[in-house]
Amino acid sequence: MDATCALCEQADARRLVAAYRIKVCATCWDLAAEGWPISAEPVLFKALAKQGLLIADRNEKNRLPRDYAPPADFAL
């Protein structure tokens, strides 16, 4: 059985977004090509808080980046 997308809550979440440790569907992944939409931020903030990670810096479009790497000196 496929996982449910963490963002749109539809089935078929096949892409693991490693930095946020959530699974998303292809549609949500594609919509985030230039950064995650504002509507996704509550889920992303919760995922980062669960891991004790800092919120990523926003990109030039004022969105959270699709791929996020914690600072090198951050102990995971």
C-alpha positions as a printed NumPy array, in Angstrom:
array([[ 0.   ,  0.   ,  0.   ],
       [ 1.298,  3.451, -0.903],
       [ 1.932,  6.069,  1.729],
       [-0.258,  9.137,  2.027],
       [ 1.252, 12.45 ,  0.927],
       [ 2.193, 14.542,  3.96 ],
       [ 1.082, 17.71 ,  2.174],
       [-2.096, 16.985,  0.214],
       [-3.079, 13.826,  2.13 ],
       [-3.71 , 11.906, -1.086],
       [-2.42 ,  8.392, -1.596],
       [ 0.554,  7.624, -3.777],
       [ 3.308,  9.42 , -1.892],
       [ 6.382,  7.774, -3.339],
       [ 9.031, 10.464, -2.984],
       [10.849, 10.668,  0.34 ],
       [11.984, 14.199,  1.054],
       [14.974, 13.182,  3.139],
       [15.71 , 16.503,  4.806],
       [12.175, 16.909,  6.108],
       [11.664, 13.147,  6.497],
       [ 8.243, 13.211,  4.896],
       [ 6.787, 11.458,  1.865],
       [ 5.061, 13.445, -0.84 ],
       [ 3.291, 12.655, -4.08 ],
       [ 4.704, 13.559, -7.475],
       [ 2.276, 16.465, -7.851],
       [ 3.318, 18.146, -4.594],
       [ 6.981, 17.549, -5.431],
       [ 6.57 , 19.135, -8.856],
       [ 4.668, 22.12 , -7.414],
       [ 7.644, 22.777, -5.134],
       [10.199, 23.092, -7.943],
       [10.847, 26.724, -6.971],
       [10.339, 26.095, -3.257],
       [ 7.52 , 24.778, -1.102],
       [ 4.258, 26.729, -1.316],
       [ 3.235, 28.723,  1.755],
       [ 0.374, 26.258,  2.323],
       [ 2.945, 23.49 ,  2.971],
       [ 4.806, 25.383,  5.692],
       [ 2.848, 24.093,  8.729],
       [ 3.636, 20.488,  7.759],
       [ 7.281, 21.317,  7.019],
       [ 7.733, 23.274, 10.272],
       [ 6.243, 20.37 , 12.222],
       [ 8.531, 17.868, 10.475],
       [11.614, 19.969, 11.227],
       [10.575, 20.555, 14.851],
       [10.024, 16.814, 15.333],
       [13.656, 16.281, 14.342],
       [14.961, 19.269, 16.29 ],
       [16.18 , 20.906, 13.077],
       [16.35 , 24.57 , 12.23 ],
       [14.003, 26.077,  9.684],
       [15.767, 26.457,  6.372],
       [16.548, 29.873,  4.955],
       [14.042, 30.995,  2.365],
       [15.131, 31.086, -1.25 ],
       [15.004, 34.036, -3.646],
       [11.267, 33.385, -4.172],
       [10.739, 33.694, -0.374],
       [ 9.889, 30.01 , -0.128],
       [11.361, 27.184,  1.889],
       [13.7  , 25.16 , -0.323],
       [12.574, 21.809, -1.647],
       [15.9  , 20.289, -0.641],
       [17.308, 21.247,  2.713],
       [20.575, 20.394,  4.375],
       [21.118, 21.378,  7.986],
       [24.285, 23.35 ,  8.701],
       [27.382, 21.159,  8.737],
       [28.003, 21.89 , 12.406],
       [24.471, 20.86 , 13.421],
       [24.499, 17.588, 15.33 ],
       [21.792, 15.229, 14.075]])
